[in-house]
Amino acid sequence: MVAPSYIKKNISIAWPLALNALLMQSMLMIDTFLVSPLGEISLAAMGIASTIVAFIIGIQMALANGTQLVLSRAVGSGVKASLAKGFWSGMIINFSVAALFLILLQVFDHQLITMLAHDDSLYHEINQYLSVSQYLVLFNAVTQVIISLFNSLGRTKTPFKGYLIEMPINAVTSYFLINGFASFSGMGLKGAATGTLFAITIRMIYLLLCVHFSDDIELPFKKHLQGLSISIKNHFIEVFPIAANMTILSIGATIYQLLYSQLNINAYVAITLIMPWIRSGTQFITAWALSSAISISQAIGSNKMDDLVSNVDTSIRIAVGISIICSVFFFALSFAIEHIYPDLDPETYLALATIAPLYIFLPIVRGYNTVHGHVLRALGKTAAVFKINFTGQWLISIPLCAIIIMSLGGSVFWAFAIQPIEEIVKAFPFRHLARKSLKEFNAEKAKKLMYD
């Protein structure tokens, strides 16, 4: 029997995480809305440049998720020195990765933009936006690790408040910097990037002040210099597979989109329209999986693992329940899609109706895999999770999708069906590894994870 306190604790951690993710997506939508009056060239340039930056930020967030597990174990152990070492190790790794990407962007920006830009005007706009937005990675490195710290403490509302502060500042500042005010003529697209940079700086300051004024957080750097290099090494070994996992999944999603672009235009538009809904709807599943990983990591750190198996089972059942609710929402969406997008071609509506059973079913199996993946990471199986995802996506699903579209000329149904098929392929090894890992997990294995 699982204590209600476990479920209540996970819910209190999960809901701010879900809203954080939705707010992040909303900020991109606001930027798009503000830039749209500048015309198609500016919109295309922002789309290309923000994709580059978003890719780097995604890797940083994956690294921070790994740091979150380390810090959660430290919180569970109650050893403040472990929390401090884990925090500074995560900060050094994340900031170093940010600095490396920033240098690469500055050295190879011309080659990268030339490869992506179709004409001189697009090149100029991308360069303008990227000249400012590239510095987001430095500020994001700091904020993501601090967010991981608060999440590991179970104080997910603090980062959520940070996003609530950042969002209106970003919108207002970007509007005036884009369009100008009084005698200031505005910066155009560059103003959007500058507004975003200003807003994330404010959020970073807010988070730093929250750390400074928190009585229960002590992070002295000099005191923990001894042994920090070993901590960084062990920390990196654990979090690198998580970052690699995110990278291959992100690139895989891009490959899917490139393959789908080879379908007829109506099929491609249908998939493009439905994907943001899928990403938004599954945020609640991901938030629950993350909160479960935090709670399990805290339990491992405190060496209170009597209820570990039952807690994991509960997390899986609730994740499936949330996934079913998400599927019901998508079922309702399938009937409302014509009203949400009223001016599409009949062939596009037909394509949307064709893939409806697939995107309705997809959250169930994806939610099942998501919670298993995060639980396994909490148990220290980050490399194994990477192998399952890599095999399922890159060795099976993407080649199969390419064959269906490029060789067999398959329909939109079978092309999109590869996504749920990929999740089904991964579900069996995820479940087997989770059962095996839980059965073998003991105090000795928990101790090995506590390398700080």
C-alpha positions as CSV (number, residue, x, y, z in Angstrom):
1,M,0.0,0.0,0.0
2,V,1.5,3.3,-1.1
3,A,1.3,6.1,1.4
4,P,-1.0,9.0,0.2
5,S,1.9,11.3,1.1
6,Y,4.0,10.0,-1.8
7,I,1.3,10.8,-4.3
8,K,0.6,14.2,-2.7
9,K,4.3,15.0,-2.7
10,N,4.7,14.1,-6.3
11,I,1.7,16.1,-7.4
12,S,3.0,19.2,-5.5
13,I,6.3,18.8,-7.3
14,A,4.7,18.0,-10.7
15,W,2.2,20.7,-11.4
16,P,4.7,23.6,-11.4
17,L,7.0,21.6,-13.6
18,A,4.2,21.1,-16.1
19,L,3.2,24.8,-16.1
20,N,6.9,25.7,-16.5
21,A,7.1,23.7,-19.7
22,L,3.9,25.2,-21.0
23,L,5.1,28.7,-20.2
24,M,8.4,28.1,-22.1
25,Q,6.4,27.1,-25.2
26,S,4.1,30.1,-24.7
27,M,7.1,32.5,-24.7
28,L,8.1,31.2,-28.1
29,M,4.6,31.7,-29.4
30,I,4.6,35.3,-28.0
31,D,7.9,36.0,-29.7
32,T,6.5,34.7,-33.0
33,F,3.4,36.9,-32.6
34,L,5.5,40.0,-31.9
35,V,7.8,39.4,-34.9
36,S,5.1,38.4,-37.4
37,P,4.4,42.1,-38.4
38,L,8.0,42.3,-39.6
39,G,7.2,39.9,-42.4
40,E,8.1,36.4,-43.6
41,I,11.8,37.0,-43.9
42,S,12.0,38.0,-40.2
43,L,9.8,35.1,-39.1
44,A,11.9,32.6,-41.1
45,A,15.1,34.0,-39.7
46,M,13.9,33.9,-36.2
47,G,12.7,30.3,-36.7
48,I,16.1,29.2,-38.0
49,A,18.2,31.1,-35.4
50,S,15.9,30.1,-32.5
51,T,16.1,26.5,-33.5
52,I,19.9,26.6,-33.3
53,V,19.8,28.2,-29.8
54,A,16.9,25.9,-28.7
55,F,19.0,22.8,-29.6
56,I,21.8,24.0,-27.3
57,I,19.4,24.9,-24.6
58,G,17.8,21.5,-24.9
59,I,21.2,19.9,-24.2
60,Q,21.7,22.2,-21.2
61,M,18.3,21.2,-19.8
62,A,19.2,17.5,-20.2
63,L,22.4,18.1,-18.3
64,A,20.4,19.9,-15.6
65,N,18.0,17.0,-15.4
66,G,20.9,14.8,-14.6
67,T,22.2,17.2,-12.0
68,Q,18.7,17.3,-10.5
69,L,18.9,13.5,-9.8
70,V,22.3,14.0,-8.1
71,L,21.0,16.9,-6.0
72,S,17.8,15.0,-5.1
73,R,19.9,12.2,-3.7
74,A,22.0,14.7,-1.7
75,V,18.8,16.3,-0.4
76,G,17.6,12.8,0.7
77,S,20.9,12.1,2.5
78,G,20.7,15.4,4.4
79,V,24.4,15.9,3.8
80,K,24.9,19.6,2.9
81,A,28.4,19.1,1.6
82,S,27.1,16.6,-1.0
83,L,24.4,19.1,-2.1
84,A,27.1,21.9,-2.4
85,K,29.5,19.6,-4.4
86,G,26.7,18.4,-6.6
87,F,25.5,21.9,-7.3
88,W,29.0,23.3,-8.2
89,S,29.8,20.2,-10.3
90,G,26.6,20.6,-12.2
91,M,27.2,24.4,-12.6
92,I,30.8,23.9,-13.9
93,I,29.7,21.2,-16.4
94,N,26.7,23.1,-17.7
95,F,28.5,26.5,-17.9
96,S,31.5,24.9,-19.6
97,V,29.2,23.3,-22.3
98,A,27.5,26.7,-22.8
99,A,30.9,28.4,-23.2
100,L,32.0,25.7,-25.7
101,F,28.9,26.1,-27.8
102,L,29.1,29.9,-27.6
103,I,32.7,29.7,-29.0
104,L,31.6,27.4,-31.7
105,L,28.8,29.7,-32.7
106,Q,31.1,32.7,-32.9
107,V,33.8,30.8,-34.9
108,F,31.5,29.0,-37.3
109,D,28.5,31.4,-37.4
110,H,29.2,32.4,-41.0
111,Q,29.4,28.8,-42.3
112,L,26.3,27.8,-40.3
113,I,24.1,30.7,-41.4
114,T,25.3,30.3,-45.0
115,M,24.3,26.7,-44.9
116,L,20.8,27.5,-43.6
117,A,20.0,30.9,-45.3
118,H,18.6,31.0,-48.8
119,D,19.3,34.6,-49.7
120,D,21.3,37.6,-48.5
121,S,18.3,39.2,-46.7
122,L,17.7,36.0,-44.7
123,Y,21.4,35.8,-43.9
124,H,21.4,39.3,-42.5
125,E,18.3,38.7,-40.3
126,I,19.6,35.4,-38.9
127,N,22.9,37.0,-38.1
128,Q,21.2,39.9,-36.4
129,Y,19.1,37.7,-34.2
130,L,21.9,35.2,-33.5
131,S,24.4,37.9,-32.6
132,V,22.3,38.5,-29.4
133,S,20.5,35.2,-28.8
134,Q,23.7,33.2,-28.7
135,Y,24.4,34.7,-25.3
136,L,21.2,33.1,-23.9
137,V,23.1,29.9,-23.5
138,L,25.4,31.4,-20.7
139,F,22.5,32.7,-18.7
140,N,20.5,29.6,-19.3
141,A,23.3,27.5,-17.9
142,V,23.1,29.3,-14.6
143,T,19.3,29.3,-14.4
144,Q,18.9,25.7,-15.3
145,V,21.2,24.4,-12.5
146,I,19.6,26.7,-10.0
147,I,16.2,25.4,-11.1
148,S,17.5,21.8,-10.6
149,L,18.5,22.8,-7.1
150,F,15.1,24.0,-6.2
151,N,13.4,21.1,-7.9
152,S,15.6,18.7,-6.0
153,L,14.5,20.4,-2.8
154,G,10.8,19.9,-3.8
155,R,10.4,23.7,-4.2
156,T,9.3,23.7,-7.8
157,K,7.1,26.7,-7.2
158,T,10.2,29.0,-7.0
159,P,11.3,28.4,-10.6
160,F,7.6,28.6,-11.7
161,K,7.4,32.1,-10.2
162,G,10.6,32.9,-12.1
163,Y,8.9,32.1,-15.4
164,L,5.9,34.2,-14.3
165,I,8.2,37.1,-13.8
166,E,10.1,36.5,-17.1
167,M,7.2,36.1,-19.4
168,P,5.6,39.6,-19.1
169,I,9.0,41.3,-19.0
170,N,10.0,39.4,-22.2
171,A,6.7,40.3,-24.0
172,V,6.8,44.0,-23.0
173,T,10.5,44.6,-23.5
174,S,10.6,42.8,-26.8
175,Y,7.6,44.7,-28.1
176,F,9.2,48.1,-27.5
177,L,12.6,47.0,-28.7
178,I,11.2,45.6,-31.9
179,N,8.9,48.5,-32.7
180,G,10.5,51.4,-30.9
181,F,9.0,54.1,-28.7
182,A,9.2,57.9,-28.7
183,S,12.3,58.9,-30.7
184,F,13.7,55.3,-30.6
185,S,13.0,53.7,-34.0
186,G,13.3,50.1,-32.8
187,M,15.7,47.3,-33.5
188,G,13.5,45.0,-35.5
189,L,14.2,41.3,-35.2
190,K,17.3,42.0,-33.1
191,G,15.0,43.6,-30.5
192,A,13.2,40.3,-30.0
193,A,16.4,38.6,-29.1
194,T,17.5,41.5,-26.9
195,G,14.2,41.4,-25.0
196,T,14.5,37.7,-24.4
197,L,18.1,38.1,-23.2
198,F,17.0,40.9,-20.8
199,A,14.1,38.8,-19.5
200,I,16.2,35.7,-18.7
201,T,18.7,38.0,-17.0
202,I,16.0,39.2,-14.7
203,R,14.9,35.6,-14.0
204,M,18.5,34.6,-13.3
205,I,18.8,37.5,-10.8
206,Y,15.6,36.5,-9.1
207,L,16.8,32.9,-8.8
208,L,20.2,33.9,-7.4
209,L,18.4,36.1,-4.8
210,C,16.1,33.2,-3.8
211,V,19.3,31.1,-3.2
212,H,21.0,33.9,-1.3
213,F,18.0,34.5,1.0
214,S,17.2,30.8,1.6
215,D,18.2,29.8,5.1
216,D,18.3,26.1,4.2
217,I,20.7,26.4,1.3
218,E,24.4,26.6,1.9
219,L,26.7,26.4,-1.1
220,P,30.2,27.6,-0.1
221,F,32.5,27.1,-3.1
222,K,36.0,27.4,-1.5
223,K,35.1,25.0,1.3
224,H,34.5,22.2,-1.2
225,L,37.3,22.7,-3.6
226,Q,39.1,19.6,-2.3
227,G,37.7,16.6,-4.2
228,L,35.6,18.7,-6.5
229,S,37.5,17.5,-9.6
230,I,36.5,13.9,-8.7
231,S,33.0,15.0,-8.1
232,I,32.8,16.7,-11.5
233,K,34.2,13.6,-13.2
234,N,31.6,11.3,-11.6
235,H,28.9,13.8,-12.1
236,F,29.7,14.1,-15.8
237,I,29.8,10.3,-16.2
238,E,26.2,10.1,-14.9
239,V,24.7,13.1,-16.8
240,F,26.4,12.7,-20.1
241,P,24.2,9.8,-21.3
242,I,21.2,11.9,-20.4
243,A,22.4,14.8,-22.6
244,A,23.4,12.3,-25.3
245,N,19.9,10.8,-25.0
246,M,18.2,14.2,-25.5
247,T,20.5,15.0,-28.4
248,I,19.7,11.8,-30.4
249,L,16.0,12.1,-29.7
250,S,16.0,15.8,-30.8
251,I,18.0,15.0,-34.0
252,G,15.7,12.0,-34.5
253,A,12.6,14.2,-34.3
254,T,14.2,16.5,-36.9
255,I,14.9,13.5,-39.2
256,Y,11.2,12.5,-38.8
257,Q,10.1,16.0,-39.9
258,L,12.5,15.9,-42.9
259,L,11.1,12.5,-43.9
260,Y,7.5,13.7,-43.5
261,S,8.3,16.7,-45.7
262,Q,8.6,14.1,-48.6
263,L,4.9,13.3,-48.3
264,N,2.4,15.4,-50.2
265,I,1.9,18.9,-48.9
266,N,-1.5,18.2,-47.2
267,A,-0.1,15.3,-45.2
268,Y,2.9,17.3,-44.2
269,V,0.8,20.2,-43.1
270,A,-1.5,17.9,-41.1
271,I,1.5,16.4,-39.2
272,T,3.0,19.9,-38.7
273,L,-0.3,21.2,-37.2
274,I,-0.7,18.3,-34.8
275,M,2.8,18.1,-33.4
276,P,2.7,21.2,-31.1
277,W,-0.5,19.8,-29.6
278,I,1.2,16.5,-28.9
279,R,4.2,18.3,-27.3
280,S,2.0,20.4,-25.1
281,G,-0.4,17.7,-24.1
282,T,2.4,15.3,-23.0
283,Q,4.1,17.9,-20.7
284,F,1.9,16.8,-17.8
285,I,3.1,13.2,-18.2
286,T,6.7,14.4,-18.3
287,A,6.2,16.5,-15.2
288,W,4.8,13.5,-13.3
289,A,7.7,11.4,-14.5
290,L,10.3,14.0,-13.3
291,S,8.6,14.4,-10.0
292,S,8.7,10.6,-9.5
293,A,12.4,10.6,-10.3
294,I,13.0,13.4,-7.8
295,S,11.1,11.5,-5.0
296,I,12.8,8.2,-5.8
297,S,16.3,9.9,-5.8
298,Q,15.5,11.5,-2.4
299,A,14.5,8.1,-1.1
300,I,17.8,6.6,-2.4
301,G,19.8,9.3,-0.8
302,S,18.1,8.8,2.6
303,N,18.4,5.0,2.3
304,K,14.7,4.6,2.9
305,M,13.9,2.2,0.2
306,D,11.4,-0.2,1.8
307,D,8.6,1.2,-0.4
308,L,10.7,1.7,-3.5
309,V,8.9,-1.0,-5.6
310,S,5.4,0.0,-4.6
311,N,6.2,3.7,-5.2
312,V,7.5,3.0,-8.6
313,D,4.4,0.9,-9.5
314,T,2.2,3.8,-8.3
315,S,4.2,6.2,-10.4
316,I,3.7,4.0,-13.5
317,R,0.0,3.6,-12.9
318,I,-0.6,7.3,-12.4
319,A,1.5,8.1,-15.5
320,V,-0.7,5.7,-17.5
321,G,-3.8,7.4,-16.0
322,I,-2.6,10.9,-17.0
323,S,-1.7,9.5,-20.4
324,I,-5.3,8.2,-20.9
325,I,-6.7,11.6,-19.9
326,C,-4.3,13.1,-22.5
327,S,-5.6,10.7,-25.1
328,V,-9.2,11.6,-24.2
329,F,-8.2,15.3,-24.8
330,F,-6.8,14.4,-28.2
331,F,-9.9,12.5,-29.0
332,A,-12.0,15.6,-28.3
333,L,-9.4,17.6,-30.3
334,S,-9.9,15.4,-33.4
335,F,-13.5,16.6,-33.5
336,A,-12.6,20.3,-32.9
337,I,-9.7,20.5,-35.3
338,E,-11.8,21.9,-38.2
339,H,-13.0,24.7,-35.9
340,I,-9.5,25.5,-34.6
341,Y,-8.1,25.6,-38.2
342,P,-11.1,26.6,-40.3
343,D,-9.5,27.5,-43.7
344,L,-7.6,24.3,-44.6
345,D,-7.9,22.3,-47.8
346,P,-10.3,19.3,-47.6
347,E,-7.3,17.0,-48.3
348,T,-5.6,18.4,-45.2
349,Y,-8.6,17.6,-43.1
350,L,-8.7,14.1,-44.5
351,A,-5.0,13.6,-43.6
352,L,-5.7,14.9,-40.0
353,A,-8.6,12.5,-39.7
354,T,-6.5,9.6,-41.0
355,I,-3.8,10.1,-38.4
356,A,-6.2,10.8,-35.5
357,P,-6.3,7.2,-34.1
358,L,-2.5,7.3,-34.0
359,Y,-2.1,10.6,-32.2
360,I,-4.9,9.6,-29.8
361,F,-3.1,6.4,-28.9
362,L,0.4,7.8,-28.9
363,P,0.4,9.5,-25.4
364,I,-0.5,6.2,-23.7
365,V,2.5,4.2,-24.8
366,R,4.8,7.3,-24.7
367,G,3.7,8.1,-21.2
368,Y,4.5,4.6,-20.1
369,N,8.0,4.8,-21.6
370,T,8.6,8.3,-20.2
371,V,8.0,7.4,-16.6
372,H,10.1,4.2,-17.0
373,G,12.9,6.2,-18.4
374,H,13.0,8.7,-15.6
375,V,12.7,6.0,-12.9
376,L,15.6,4.1,-14.5
377,R,17.7,7.3,-14.5
378,A,17.0,7.7,-10.8
379,L,18.2,4.2,-10.3
380,G,21.5,5.1,-12.1
381,K,20.7,3.4,-15.4
382,T,21.3,6.5,-17.6
383,A,23.5,4.6,-20.1
384,A,20.9,1.8,-20.5
385,V,18.1,4.3,-21.1
386,F,20.3,5.9,-23.8
387,K,20.8,2.5,-25.5
388,I,17.1,1.6,-25.6
389,N,16.2,5.0,-27.0
390,F,19.0,4.9,-29.6
391,T,18.1,1.3,-30.7
392,G,14.4,2.0,-30.9
393,Q,14.7,5.2,-32.8
394,W,17.8,5.1,-34.9
395,L,18.2,1.4,-35.6
396,I,14.6,0.5,-36.1
397,S,12.1,3.3,-36.4
398,I,13.8,5.9,-38.5
399,P,15.1,3.4,-41.1
400,L,11.6,1.9,-41.3
401,C,10.0,5.3,-41.7
402,A,12.5,6.1,-44.5
403,I,11.6,2.8,-46.3
404,I,7.9,3.4,-46.0
405,I,8.1,7.0,-47.4
406,M,11.1,6.9,-49.8
407,S,10.8,3.4,-51.2
408,L,7.3,2.2,-50.7
409,G,5.5,5.5,-51.2
410,G,3.4,4.8,-48.1
411,S,0.5,6.8,-46.9
412,V,0.5,9.4,-44.2
413,F,-1.1,6.8,-41.8
414,W,1.8,4.4,-42.1
415,A,4.4,7.2,-42.1
416,F,3.0,8.6,-38.8
417,A,2.4,5.2,-37.4
418,I,6.1,4.8,-37.0
419,Q,6.0,7.1,-33.9
420,P,3.7,4.9,-31.8
421,I,5.5,1.8,-33.2
422,E,8.8,3.2,-31.9
423,E,7.3,3.6,-28.4
424,I,5.9,0.0,-28.5
425,V,9.3,-1.3,-29.5
426,K,10.9,0.5,-26.6
427,A,8.2,-0.4,-24.0
428,F,9.2,-4.0,-23.6
429,P,12.9,-3.4,-22.8
430,F,12.0,-0.5,-20.6
431,R,9.7,-2.6,-18.5
432,H,12.1,-5.6,-18.4
433,L,15.0,-3.3,-17.3
434,A,12.9,-1.5,-14.7
435,R,11.7,-4.8,-13.1
436,K,15.3,-6.2,-13.2
437,S,16.8,-3.0,-11.8
438,L,14.3,-2.8,-8.9
439,K,14.8,-6.4,-8.0
440,E,18.6,-6.0,-7.9
441,F,18.6,-2.6,-6.2
442,N,19.9,-2.5,-2.7
443,A,21.8,-0.4,-0.1
444,E,25.1,-1.2,-1.7
445,K,24.0,0.0,-5.2
446,A,22.4,3.1,-3.6
447,K,25.8,3.8,-1.9
448,K,27.6,3.7,-5.2
449,L,25.4,6.5,-6.5
450,M,26.3,8.7,-3.6
451,Y,29.8,9.5,-4.9
452,D,29.9,12.9,-3.2
